[in-house]
Amino acid sequence: MMSNLLTVLLMSPAQQGSQSNPWSSLIPLLLIMVVFYFFLIRPQMKRQKELKNFRESLKKGDHIITAGGIYGKINNISDNVITVDVGNNVLLKVDKSAVLRDTSDVQNQQQ
């Protein structure tokens, strides 16, 4: 029953004499693009910029958390490799892009 109704509606001839405005079909598309930009793209670009600035400001002695969840203190920094002291004289080499945040952020969230 429903498919018959849809078939009849889709096969109906276009009305004569009424011209559709091309802008009326573009306005919803433009509104969707604006919403996506302000709610998805722009905040993501802001987070990426903040993370890049954080990674560039890292220095020896900072406490960090890696993407794998490893907590440690920076022992040495070279171009893209950070040596992290995780305790008991255990040193790990991690890529700079694996560093997500400072442990002070976690301590502030717990309080």
N, C-alpha and C positions, 0 to 999 in steps of 0.2 A: 504494500500500500504506500509506504513512505517513498520507496524508490520510484514508483510510478509518478508521484507528485513531483519529485525532483526532476524527473525526465521531462515532464510537461513544462515546468518552470524554466528549465535550461533551454528548451527548444523554442520558447516563445520568441517571436520576431522582435527586433529592436523597435522602439517607438520612433515614429517618423516626426521630424521637425524639432526634436529636442536635441540640442548639442550639449555634450558634457564638457565641462571646463577641465582642461588638462591639469590645472593647479589643484583641483579638488582631489585628484588621485595621488598627487605628490605630497600634499600636506601631512597625511598620516605617516608616510614613510620618513619624512623629515623629522617629525616629532619623535618617532621611535629612535632615530639616529641621535638626536639631541639627548634623549633620556639615557641611552646607552653610554654616551660620552660622559655625562655628568655623574652617573651612578656607578659605572663600571670602569671605564678606561682611565679617566682622570685620577680617581683615588689609587688605582694600581700604579700609575706612573709616579705618583707622589711617594708611595711606599718604596718603589724601586729606587728612587732618587735618595730617600732617607737611608736605605740600606747601603747604597753605594758610598754615601758620605760617611756612614758608620765604619765601613770596612777600610776606607782610606785613612780614618783617624785612629786606627788601632796602633797601640804602642806596647813595648815590652812592659810586662807586669800587669796588664789588663786581664781581668777574669772574664772568660767567654763561655758560650755554649755553642757547640757545633750542630750542624743539621742532623747528625746521628745521635744527638742527645748527650754528647760527652762534655762534661764540665772540666775546665782547666784554666791554667794561667799561662799567658804568652811568655815563652822563654826567648824566642828569636823570630824575627820577621825578615824574610827576603822578598823578592819580587811578588810571587804569587804563592809562596809556601810559608806557612806559619808553624813553628815548632811549639807544641803545647805541652806543658808539664801537668800531668794528671795526678801526681802524687807518687810517693815512694820511688823517686828518681826515675819515673817512667816518662819518656818523652815521645810524643806522637807528632808526625809531620802531617799536616792537613792543608788542603788547598784553601786559599783565602776566601773563595766563594762559598765554602762550607760553613763559615762563621755566620751565625744568625743574629746573635744579640749578646749583650753584656749581662752578667749575672745580677747586677744591681736592678735591672728591670724585673727580674723574677722576685727578688726580695721586696721590691716596692709593691708588686701585685699581691703578695701574700699578706701584707700588713693591712 
